[in-house]
Amino acid sequence: MSAPTEFKLNTGTVIPSVGLGTWQAPPGHVKEAVKHALKSGYRHIDCALICKSGDEVGQGIKESGIPRSELFITSKLWNTYHDRASESLEQSLKSLGTDYLDLYLIHWPVRLVPNETSNLLPTNPDGSRSVDREWNQQETWKQMEALHASGKVKAIGVSNWSIPYLEDLSKTWKVVPAINQVELHPYNPQHDLKKYCDDKGILLEAYCPLGSTGAPLLKDEQLIKIAEKNKVSVATICISYQVNRGVVVLPKSVTPERIADNLKVIKLDDEDMKTLDGMAASGKQQRVNTPLFGWDLGFHDWYGVGNKNAPSADAVTVKA
Ligand SMILES: NC(=O)c1ccc[n+]([C@@H]2O[C@H](COP(=O)([O-])OP(=O)(O)OC[C@H]3O[C@@H](n4cnc5c(N)ncnc54)[C@H](OP(=O)(O)O)[C@@H]3O)[C@@H](O)[C@H]2O)c1
């Protein structure tokens, strides 16, 4: 038996189980990465307005010659657009050179108020992020539902939403999110969130599946052992782990051989899945992507406001 190459969304349409991540791909490399990925067999590309690489992704798609109808393209509403969802979408559509998205996500459940410091990552005079602490995320979701009804986005979902945030949204949602894209890898499996989303019919997507920049997870001894046993790369184990547990996975690479390798998914046996499922609980629990919005996002292990395990602000790299 092999691992699934696609999953079904709660909209009834299918989503390829592996998609190309495009975050932190250096300018000039994204177009080639997208072209190479499409040539290698990828049909799913994950983008975001904040990555500012939509133009290159669009060019890569165009030059690949693959018809739009064969592709699954995702983009995300950025934090400074929670009150202007349609404007954010139009920008993404324009840069990607398409008139619809297969999936549109709210990137974070955090509204930032744009000001003269920046349009996308505005700060307050004390350097903290200019978070709108009064904003109701249910209002953002209403706009997402309207975009869905317009047909410009075939499915809508969220990203970086914890159980308490989903619970709050569920009080008013008319359309159940199709996807929740969150940080998932063997050091951060989020089994509780997985169970919650399974019960609600929300499919999870794994970002940072290799541990993000420099793929630090690939040096883990336990993962190396599993890779040796299966005679595949450690990246294949990390990627296959997500697909085997029913999660879409979004590895990023701009390196041609890695792009091709990352599309390979194998069926893992019960013993390997047990090891992978238990790695975090055995003492390796760790997140690699913790932007300092100064806001408690409701994840029990999150370095947010109110989390007693939070390190000092400058101990965490600011990424967004
Ligand atoms: N929704 C969100 O808030 C959010 C946050 C973070 C990420 N994401 C999405 O998830 C995607 C993936 O996350 P990520 O980019 O942070 O990290 P990742 O995919 O876990 O890791 C990317 C790193 O691993 C390297 N790599 C890739 N394949 C490899 C292989 N087979 N062997 C060795 N090294 C390999 C890449 O290097 P090279 O590129 O140099 O090959 C890069 O340094 C993003 O691109 C983005 O689309 C979403």
The ligand as a MOL file (V3000), in Angstrom:
LIG
                    3D

  0  0  0     0  0            999 V3000
M  V30 BEGIN CTAB
M  V30 COUNTS 48 52 0 0 0
M  V30 BEGIN ATOM
M  V30 1 N 1.5510 29.9480 7.4910 0
M  V30 2 C 2.6600 30.3340 8.0450 0
M  V30 3 O 2.6850 31.1610 8.9900 0
M  V30 4 C 3.9490 29.7600 7.5530 0
M  V30 5 C 5.1070 29.9200 8.3270 0
M  V30 6 C 6.2770 29.3310 7.8510 0
M  V30 7 C 6.2710 28.6170 6.6690 0
M  V30 8 N 5.1240 28.5050 5.9220 0 CHG=1
M  V30 9 C 5.0810 27.7400 4.6400 0
M  V30 10 O 5.7100 26.4750 4.8100 0
M  V30 11 C 6.8050 26.3460 3.8990 0
M  V30 12 C 7.9040 25.4780 4.4910 0
M  V30 13 O 8.4340 26.0220 5.6800 0
M  V30 14 P 9.9190 26.6050 5.7500 0
M  V30 15 O 10.2650 27.1720 4.4330 0
M  V30 16 O 9.9960 27.4890 6.9260 0 CHG=-1
M  V30 17 O 10.8120 25.3750 6.1330 0
M  V30 18 P 11.1200 23.8480 5.6860 0
M  V30 19 O 10.4070 23.4940 4.4420 0
M  V30 20 O 10.9150 23.0430 6.9100 0
M  V30 21 O 12.6940 23.9190 5.4200 0
M  V30 22 C 13.2660 24.6910 4.4120 0
M  V30 23 C 14.7770 24.5540 4.5360 0
M  V30 24 O 15.1620 23.1980 4.3290 0
M  V30 25 C 16.0760 23.0880 3.2470 0
M  V30 26 N 15.7110 21.8510 2.5280 0
M  V30 27 C 14.5840 21.6160 1.8090 0
M  V30 28 N 14.5600 20.3690 1.3560 0
M  V30 29 C 15.7020 19.7680 1.7540 0
M  V30 30 C 16.2450 18.4800 1.5630 0
M  V30 31 N 15.5970 17.5430 0.8640 0
M  V30 32 N 17.4520 18.1990 2.1210 0
M  V30 33 C 18.1070 19.1480 2.8450 0
M  V30 34 N 17.6380 20.3880 3.0610 0
M  V30 35 C 16.4410 20.7110 2.5200 0
M  V30 36 C 15.8540 24.3500 2.4200 0
M  V30 37 O 17.0440 24.7150 1.7370 0
M  V30 38 P 17.0930 25.1630 0.1770 0
M  V30 39 O 15.8750 25.9600 -0.1350 0
M  V30 40 O 18.3410 25.9900 0.1250 0
M  V30 41 O 17.1950 23.9030 -0.6220 0
M  V30 42 C 15.5350 25.3730 3.5170 0
M  V30 43 O 16.7210 25.8470 4.1390 0
M  V30 44 C 7.1970 27.8090 3.6390 0
M  V30 45 O 8.0280 27.9640 2.5150 0
M  V30 46 C 5.8410 28.4610 3.5210 0
M  V30 47 O 5.2770 28.2000 2.2430 0
M  V30 48 C 3.9600 29.0510 6.3750 0
M  V30 END ATOM
M  V30 BEGIN BOND
M  V30 1 1 1 2
M  V30 2 2 2 3
M  V30 3 1 2 4
M  V30 4 1 4 5
M  V30 5 2 4 48
M  V30 6 2 5 6
M  V30 7 1 6 7
M  V30 8 2 7 8
M  V30 9 1 8 9
M  V30 10 1 8 48
M  V30 11 1 9 10
M  V30 12 1 9 46
M  V30 13 1 10 11
M  V30 14 1 11 12
M  V30 15 1 11 44
M  V30 16 1 12 13
M  V30 17 1 13 14
M  V30 18 2 14 15
M  V30 19 1 14 16
M  V30 20 1 14 17
M  V30 21 1 17 18
M  V30 22 2 18 19
M  V30 23 1 18 20
M  V30 24 1 18 21
M  V30 25 1 21 22
M  V30 26 1 22 23
M  V30 27 1 23 24
M  V30 28 1 23 42
M  V30 29 1 24 25
M  V30 30 1 25 26
M  V30 31 1 25 36
M  V30 32 1 26 27
M  V30 33 1 26 35
M  V30 34 2 27 28
M  V30 35 1 28 29
M  V30 36 1 29 30
M  V30 37 2 29 35
M  V30 38 1 30 31
M  V30 39 2 30 32
M  V30 40 1 32 33
M  V30 41 2 33 34
M  V30 42 1 34 35
M  V30 43 1 36 37
M  V30 44 1 36 42
M  V30 45 1 37 38
M  V30 46 2 38 39
M  V30 47 1 38 40
M  V30 48 1 38 41
M  V30 49 1 42 43
M  V30 50 1 44 45
M  V30 51 1 44 46
M  V30 52 1 46 47
M  V30 END BOND
M  V30 END CTAB
M  END
